[in-house]
Amino acid sequence: MFDRRTFIGTLAGGILVSPFASFAQQPTKVPRIGVIGGQDSPAWDGFRQGLRELGYVDGRNVTMVWRWWEGKGERLPSLALELVQLKVDIIVASGTQATRAAKEATSTIPIVMAVSAYPDKIGLVESLARPGGNVTGLSNVSPDLFGKRLQLLKEFAPKVSRVAVLWFPESPAEAFAFRDIQGAFSAAGLEIQSIEMRTSDNYDAAFATATGSRADALYINAHPLHSKNRQLIADFALKSRLPSMYEERLFVVAGGLLSYAPSFIELFRRAATYVDKILKGAKPGDLPIEQPTTFELVINEKTAKVLGLTIPRSLGMQAELI
């Protein structure tokens, strides 16, 4: 027999339960992470590792969208805009130029800097402690880093007195870096030979200037164009018998003498933690920017032998020899 009370209870229960049952059946949105970098390098393997450690798997619970500018700065604005138009949930950018392009393309999508230099001084963020806006992440610059590099170079090659520095003055971050380098050179009692770069086409001219100025060592920063041409640079330094200091281990792998820098793989791995926090609701402007606290010294043994340099015991014990 039909029970009116049962009917009313069932109807009421249906009204109360159905919307929740329907919502629960909705597919979970898979976040899209856009990446804009110079090239796919070992550092990005660190980022992938960091994501896996936090439970994110591309194609399962996140979708990765990769864009490489390959040292062609003119491509950055269009690549950044492309990621915005694809409606990614987060943009992960490598380097100052890529970060600036991403910030100019969007003021709402969170941007994580996998690596950056002087983000507070060049206007990418309000401060390191409280970035504000939609940009946060990691910096590869820390106090006294340039002085430490010169100390290591002098310890390895005590006769060095005049060092050629290849840098790009059109980069705002490099302008600040060069001032810090000048201060470090002065403190170390070294003479600096400033060689300004404009494009990837004037390396031959830069090398000729370094040779003509009788520089007895070479200092190379981690600018994307230098990274792209690291084999060319390392070959020149070796052929010219110039001890060379770099800001990234990839140059030493290519045949450069030594590097002292934060682990880029570790920096990129740490960038994944920012992605995780933002996906869980954190605002990028509230996440302080991390500065490196641990560094790696890498020395190319073969290059040292060719240059007739003996690796000091104090350096050999703390360095990774390749």
C-alpha positions in Angstrom: 0.0 0.0 0.0 1.3 3.5 -0.9 2.6 5.3 2.2 2.3 9.1 1.9 4.9 9.7 4.6 7.4 7.5 2.9 6.8 9.4 -0.3 7.3 12.8 1.3 10.4 11.6 3.1 11.9 10.2 -0.1 11.0 13.4 -2.0 12.6 15.6 0.7 15.7 13.4 0.8 16.0 13.6 -2.9 15.7 17.3 -2.9 18.4 17.6 -0.2 20.8 14.9 -1.5 20.5 15.1 -5.3 22.5 18.4 -5.7 25.4 17.0 -3.7 25.3 13.7 -5.5 25.4 15.6 -8.8 28.3 17.8 -7.7 30.3 14.9 -6.5 30.0 13.3 -9.9 31.5 16.4 -11.6 35.0 15.6 -12.9 37.8 17.3 -11.0 39.4 20.1 -12.9 43.0 19.2 -13.9 45.3 22.2 -13.4 47.3 23.4 -16.3 50.9 24.5 -15.6 52.5 26.6 -18.2 56.3 26.7 -18.5 58.3 29.4 -20.3 62.1 28.8 -20.4 65.2 29.1 -22.5 65.5 25.4 -23.3 64.8 22.0 -21.8 67.8 21.5 -19.5 68.7 19.3 -16.5 67.3 22.0 -14.3 63.8 21.3 -15.5 64.3 17.7 -14.6 64.6 19.0 -11.1 61.3 20.8 -11.5 59.7 17.6 -12.8 61.1 15.7 -9.8 59.8 18.2 -7.4 56.3 17.9 -8.9 56.5 14.1 -8.6 57.5 14.2 -5.0 54.4 16.3 -4.3 52.2 13.9 -6.1 51.7 15.7 -9.4 52.0 13.6 -12.6 51.7 15.1 -16.0 48.7 13.7 -17.9 47.1 12.4 -14.8 46.4 15.2 -12.2 48.2 18.1 -14.0 48.7 19.1 -17.6 52.1 20.6 -18.5 52.4 23.1 -21.3 56.0 23.8 -22.3 57.3 26.8 -24.3 61.0 27.4 -25.1 62.4 30.7 -26.3 65.8 29.3 -27.1 67.8 32.5 -26.6 65.6 34.5 -29.0 64.3 37.3 -26.8 61.9 38.6 -29.4 59.8 35.4 -29.0 59.1 35.9 -25.3 56.1 38.2 -25.5 54.2 35.9 -27.9 55.1 32.8 -26.0 53.9 34.3 -22.7 50.7 35.6 -24.4 50.1 32.1 -25.8 50.2 30.6 -22.3 47.7 33.2 -21.1 45.4 32.5 -24.0 45.6 28.7 -23.2 44.2 29.7 -19.8 46.9 28.0 -17.7 46.4 28.1 -14.0 50.1 28.9 -13.2 53.1 30.1 -15.2 56.5 28.9 -14.2 59.2 31.1 -15.7 63.0 30.6 -15.8 65.0 33.8 -15.7 64.4 37.5 -15.5 63.4 38.0 -19.2 60.9 35.2 -19.2 59.4 36.4 -15.9 59.0 39.9 -17.1 57.4 38.7 -20.3 54.9 36.6 -18.3 54.1 39.5 -16.0 53.5 41.9 -18.9 51.1 39.3 -20.4 49.0 38.8 -17.2 48.4 40.4 -13.9 46.1 37.7 -12.6 47.6 34.3 -13.4 50.1 33.4 -10.7 53.8 33.4 -11.8 56.5 31.3 -10.2 60.1 32.2 -10.9 62.2 29.1 -11.0 65.2 31.3 -11.0 65.7 35.0 -11.1 68.1 37.8 -10.3 67.3 41.0 -8.3 63.5 40.7 -8.8 62.9 43.3 -6.1 65.4 45.8 -7.6 64.1 45.6 -11.2 60.4 45.9 -10.3 59.2 42.3 -10.7 58.1 42.2 -7.0 57.6 44.7 -4.3 60.1 43.0 -1.9 61.6 39.6 -1.3 59.8 39.2 2.0 56.4 40.2 0.6 56.3 40.1 -3.2 52.8 41.4 -3.7 51.0 41.0 -7.0 51.1 37.8 -8.9 54.8 36.9 -8.9 56.9 34.9 -6.4 59.5 32.2 -6.5 63.3 31.9 -6.1 66.4 34.0 -6.7 69.8 32.7 -7.6 71.6 35.8 -6.1 72.7 36.1 -2.5 74.9 38.6 -0.6 78.7 38.1 -1.0 78.3 35.5 -3.8 80.4 37.4 -6.3 83.2 37.9 -3.8 83.2 34.2 -3.0 83.6 33.4 -6.7 86.6 35.6 -7.1 88.1 34.3 -3.9 87.9 30.7 -5.3 89.3 31.8 -8.7 92.3 33.5 -7.0 92.9 30.5 -4.8 92.9 28.2 -7.9 95.0 30.6 -10.1 96.9 33.0 -7.8 98.6 34.7 -10.7 95.3 36.1 -12.1 95.2 39.9 -12.0 93.1 41.0 -15.0 89.7 39.4 -15.6 87.5 39.8 -18.7 83.8 39.9 -17.8 81.3 39.4 -20.7 77.9 40.8 -19.8 74.8 42.2 -21.4 74.2 45.9 -20.3 70.7 46.0 -21.9 69.5 43.5 -19.2 68.3 45.4 -16.1 69.3 42.5 -13.8 72.8 42.4 -15.3 73.3 46.1 -14.7 72.8 45.4 -10.9 75.0 42.3 -11.1 77.8 44.2 -12.8 77.8 46.7 -10.0 78.2 43.9 -7.5 80.9 42.3 -9.6 82.8 45.6 -9.7 82.6 45.9 -5.9 83.9 42.3 -5.5 86.8 42.9 -8.0 87.8 46.0 -6.1 87.8 44.2 -2.8 89.8 41.3 -4.2 92.4 43.6 -5.7 91.6 42.5 -9.3 91.4 44.5 -12.4 88.2 44.1 -14.4 88.0 44.2 -18.2 84.4 45.0 -19.1 83.3 43.5 -22.4 79.7 44.5 -23.3 77.6 42.0 -25.3 74.6 42.9 -27.5 73.7 39.8 -29.4 74.9 36.2 -29.9 76.6 37.4 -33.1 79.4 39.3 -31.4 81.2 36.6 -29.5 84.1 36.7 -31.9 84.5 40.4 -31.3 84.2 39.9 -27.5 86.9 37.2 -27.6 89.2 39.4 -29.7 88.8 42.2 -27.1 89.6 39.8 -24.3 92.7 38.6 -26.0 93.8 42.1 -27.1 93.4 43.5 -23.5 95.7 40.8 -22.2 93.1 39.5 -19.8 94.5 36.5 -17.9 91.1 35.0 -16.8 87.5 35.0 -17.8 84.3 35.5 -15.8 81.0 34.4 -17.4 77.5 34.9 -15.9 74.5 32.7 -16.5 72.7 34.9 -19.1 70.6 32.7 -21.4 72.7 33.6 -24.4 75.9 32.6 -22.6 74.2 29.3 -21.6 73.2 28.7 -25.2 76.8 29.4 -26.4 78.5 27.7 -23.4 80.5 25.3 -25.7 81.8 28.2 -27.8 82.8 30.1 -24.6 84.5 27.1 -22.9 86.4 26.3 -26.1 87.7 29.8 -26.4 88.8 29.9 -22.8 90.6 26.6 -23.1 92.2 27.5 -26.5 93.4 30.8 -25.0 94.6 29.1 -21.8 92.4 31.4 -19.7 91.2 30.2 -16.3 87.5 30.7 -16.3 84.8 31.1 -13.6 81.1 30.5 -14.3 77.8 31.0 -12.6 76.4 27.6 -13.7 77.8 24.1 -13.7 76.7 23.5 -17.4 79.7 25.6 -18.5 82.1 23.4 -16.6 80.5 20.3 -18.1 81.2 22.0 -21.5 84.9 22.3 -20.6 85.1 25.5 -18.5 87.4 25.5 -15.4 85.1 26.0 -12.4 81.8 27.2 -11.3 80.4 28.3 -7.9 76.6 28.6 -7.8 73.4 27.5 -6.2 72.3 24.2 -7.6 69.9 25.1 -10.4 68.4 21.6 -10.2 67.6 22.3 -6.5 66.2 25.7 -7.2 63.9 24.3 -9.9 62.9 21.5 -7.6 62.0 24.0 -5.0 59.9 25.9 -7.5 57.5 22.9 -7.5 56.7 23.7 -3.8 55.5 27.1 -4.8 53.3 25.6 -7.5 51.9 23.2 -4.9 51.1 26.0 -2.4 49.4 28.1 -5.0 47.3 25.2 -6.3 46.2 24.7 -2.7 45.0 28.3 -2.4 48.0 30.4 -1.4 48.4 33.8 -3.0 51.7 34.4 -4.7 52.1 37.8 -3.3 52.1 36.4 0.2 54.8 33.8 -0.5 58.3 35.2 0.3 61.0 34.8 -2.3 63.7 32.3 -1.4 67.4 33.1 -1.7 69.9 30.3 -2.1 71.7 29.1 1.1 73.6 26.1 -0.3 76.1 26.2 -3.2 78.1 23.8 -5.2 81.6 24.1 -6.4 82.3 22.2 -9.7 85.8 21.8 -11.2 86.8 20.3 -14.5 89.9 18.2 -13.8 90.9 17.8 -17.5 90.7 21.5 -18.1 92.8 22.2 -15.0 95.5 19.8 -16.3 95.5 21.5 -19.7 96.0 24.9 -18.1 98.8 23.5 -15.9 96.9 24.3 -12.7 97.0 22.1 -9.6 93.7 21.8 -7.8 94.3 23.1 -4.2 93.6 20.4 -1.6 91.1 22.8 0.2 89.1 23.1 -3.0 89.4 19.5 -4.1 87.8 18.3 -0.8 84.7 20.5 -1.2 84.3 20.4 -5.0 82.6 18.0 -7.4 85.3 17.0 -9.8 84.2 16.2 -13.4 
